[in-house]
Every structure is written in C-alpha cells, then in structure tokens.
C-alpha cells in the first residue's frame, strides 16, 4: 500500500478520514512524515540502534540501546557517540568521521565490525556494529548504527 504507516498509526478511533498517501503529499510534509516514521522504526527495533549526525552527535536511539549501554535516552541524545567507545576508538572517532565526510572513502560503512564498547558504569563488552549512511531529502546525511 502506498499509504503512510505513520498517518494510519496516528489516526484516532474517532477519526474516520483516510490517511494521506505518501505520493500525494508535498515534499515538506513527506519529509516530516518520513522522519516520524524513521523514529518509530528505530524506537521499535529489538537491536540497539543509533542515528547520528555528521559530527557524531546522537540524534535518535532506542530502548534496546538504553538497556545495552546503561545510559538514559536523555543522556544519549545530543551526546557524541564516542561516549560508548573504548579509549582508543573514542580518541580517533571524530577524525574518522571527518575524513569520511571529506573524502567519501568508506572504511566501515556498509560493513560489520567487531568492536569493544563501554557502558555507563565503565564496564566493556564486545559487539558487532553495522553502519549505514542515509542521505536525507534536504541534503543532510545521517548515519545509522545497529548492534
């Protein structure tokens, strides 16, 4: 169906209007709905997920990430993703991102890697990271990590 999942999900029980199909929306409304739907997808995922901007700041995360890393969503949102990394990766992460944004050369993007993460209590654990670049309609780029 071409109908927006979000439009259907947001209809109240008393609202008998049909949701607006995504293809019938103007670009601004389409992007607004798409972003809300992305948030719904991330929040409902059973794996830990993070959406970060090109500077490494966490834009969005989910309950699975909160449980795995021991931080609240409030603590994570706006923080640099490097707070979840071991000391070596934390020191180099911003440089890795900067280099990728300048060159476009993929070192990690689209690949899975075994890494060491750090929880809020300082304990560490091994995990597998999958990382994807998402180009938004407004020209912005976000990165989505799954672990």
N, C-alpha and C positions, 0 to 999 in steps of 0.2 A: 504494500500500500504506500502511496505517496504521502499519506497524512503524517504529520509531525507527531512523534511519540510524546513529546512534551505537551503539545496542545491537547492531545487526548487525555494525558495524565492530569492536567490542570483543570479540566472541566469539572465543575461542581455537580453534585447529584441533581440539583435543580436546573442546571444549565443544559438545555436541550439543543443548543447550537452545535453544528458540526464543526470539528476543528478545521482550521485553515490549512489546506495542503501547502507543503513547503514550497512547491513550484509557483504558487500564487502570491507569495509574499515578496515585498520589495527587499532589496539586498540588506538594508539595515535591520529590518525585522528578522530576516532569515538568519543573519549572523547572531542576533540576540538569542533566538530560539536555539540555534546550533550550540552556542556556548552553554546555555542552560542544560541542554541535553548531554553535552560532554560532562558537565558537573554531575549529572545524575548517573552517568555511566561510571565515572571514577568512584563516586561515593558508594555505588552498589557492588563494586568489584570485590571478589574474595581475596585477591592478592593485594599486597601493598602497592599503591600507585602514587606517583608524584608528578605534577605538572609544574615545570619551572620555566622561567623566562631566560632570555639570552645572557643574563648576568648571573644566573644560578639561583635566583630567589624563588622560593616555593610559592606558587600561585594557588595550588589546589592539592589536597591529599585526601585520604580516606581513613575509615576506622581500622582497616587492616594494618595500615602504616602506623597508626597510633599504638595499636597493640604490639606490633613487632619492634618498634623503636623506643616506646616508653614516653614519648612527648605528646602533649595535647595538640589538637588541630590549631589552637590559638598560638601555641609556642612555635609550631612549624611554619604556619602561614606567614610569609614575609621574610623568614629566615633564609640564609644561604644554605643550600642543600649540603654543603660541606660539613655542617654540624653532625651529619650522620656518618661521616667518614673517619677512617683511622688517620693518625697524624700525617703520614706521608701523602696520602691522597688529598687530605684537606689542604695541605700546603701548595699542592700543584693544580688543584681542580680549576680555579679561576683562569689560570694560564692555559689549560687545555681548552676551556670554553672559548677564550679569547682567540686562540689560534684557529679553532674550528670556524668561528664567525668570520675571521679574516680570510681564511684560505678555502673553506668549504671541503677540505680533505677529511674524509671520515676515518677515524681511528676506532671508534667504539660504536657509532651509530649503526643500528640495524644488526648488531651482533650481540650475543650473550657473553657475559664475562663473570667469572668468579671473583668476588671482592670480599673484603673484610669491612664490616660496618660497626658503628659504635652506638650503643643505646644511650639513653639519657643518664643512666646510672654509671656509665663508663665501661660497662662490660662490652665485649666484642663478640661477633659471630660471623660466620661465612654465609654468603648468599649469592644467588645468581641474579645478575642485573640484565634486563633487556631495555634498550633505549631507542626511542623513535623520535624523529623530528617531525613536527606538524607545522605546516605553513598555513596561517590563518588568512582569511579573505582580505583583511585590512593590511596585509604586507608584513605583519608581525610573525615571529617564529616562537613556538614553544617546544619544549622537549618533554616527552612523557616517559617516565621510567617505571618498570614493572619489576617487582621482586617478591 
